[in-house]
């Protein structure tokens, strides 16, 4: 099934109609859309940022970081992975110590 994209005007029109009718499922069936999608649109429409943002800004579907931002994110990601690796090693060492001090105690955490 191919993905469909709806304009902001259409979404606002359907949301308004659903509010007037009071039955979002019926309105969704009339416009041949999934009721869950209509409920999601209604939830988003209630959000304050949704109301204050310009319609042309809402049409942008993806954010592409600049090369500098991308490198900074890669560096941060690498740093966080190193920290996570250190924590995993620390946990493994502490479990080994716990097993040595109390051989009857077995941990199976994973």
N, C-alpha and C positions, 0 to 999 in steps of 0.2 A: 504494500500500500504506500502510495506516495504522500509525503508530508505536505500539508497545505499551510499557507501563511495568510493571515488575516490582517487587514489594515486596522489602524487604531480607530478610525471612524466606525468601521463595522463592529468592532468590539464594544465601543461605547454605545452604539445603537442597540446592540443585543442586550447589553447590561441594563440599559434604561428600560427596554421592553420587559425584561425579566422582573425588574423591580415594579413596574406598573401592573403586570399580570399577577405577580406574586407566586408564580410556579416556574422555576428555572428549568426544570426537566422538560416541561411542555414547550417552552420557548426554544430550548436546545434541539428538540426533535424537529420543530418547525424549520429551523435553520440548518438541519442536518449536521450538527456538531455534537460531540460527546458532552453530556451534562457535567462531568467532572471538570472539563476544560472551562465551561461557562462559570462554574463555581470558583475555579482558580482565578479567572478574569475578575470576578466580582470581589474576591479577597484582595487582589492586587489593586483594584480600583479604590478600595477603601483606604489603602496605604497613602499617607500624606505625600510621599515623594512622587508617587504615581500621578497625583493630582497636580502637583506644582511643576513637574518636568514638561518641557516642550515636546510636542508630538514628534517633531523631526529627530529629537535626541533619542526617543524611544525606538526609532526604526533601526538604530545601529545594533547589529546582532552580535558582533565580536569585538574584543579589545585586543589589539596587537601592541605589545610593549616595544619600546625603542630598544636598539641594541645595548645601550648602556643599562637600561632597566633590566633587560634580559640577563646580562652578565651579573648584575647585582643579585638578581633572584637565584641564579645558578650558584653563586658564591654562598649565599645564605643557605640554600638547600644542602650544599656540600658540608657546611659547618654544622647544620642540624643533624645530618646523617652521622657525622663523626661523634657528636655528643650522644646520639642514640646508641651508637656502637659501644662507646665507653660505658654507658649505663647498663647495656646488656652484659658486658664483660664483668662489671661490678656485681651484678645480680648473680651471675654464674659463680663467681668466686665466693660470694656470701652463702650460696646454696651448698657449695662444696664444704665450706667450713662448718655449716650446720650439720651436714651429714657426718662429718668426722667427729664432731662433738657428741652427737646423739645418733648412733648407727640405726637404731630402731625407727627413727623418724624419716619418713620418705615423703618427698614432695614431688608432685606431678602437676606443675603449673605451666601450662602452655596453651 
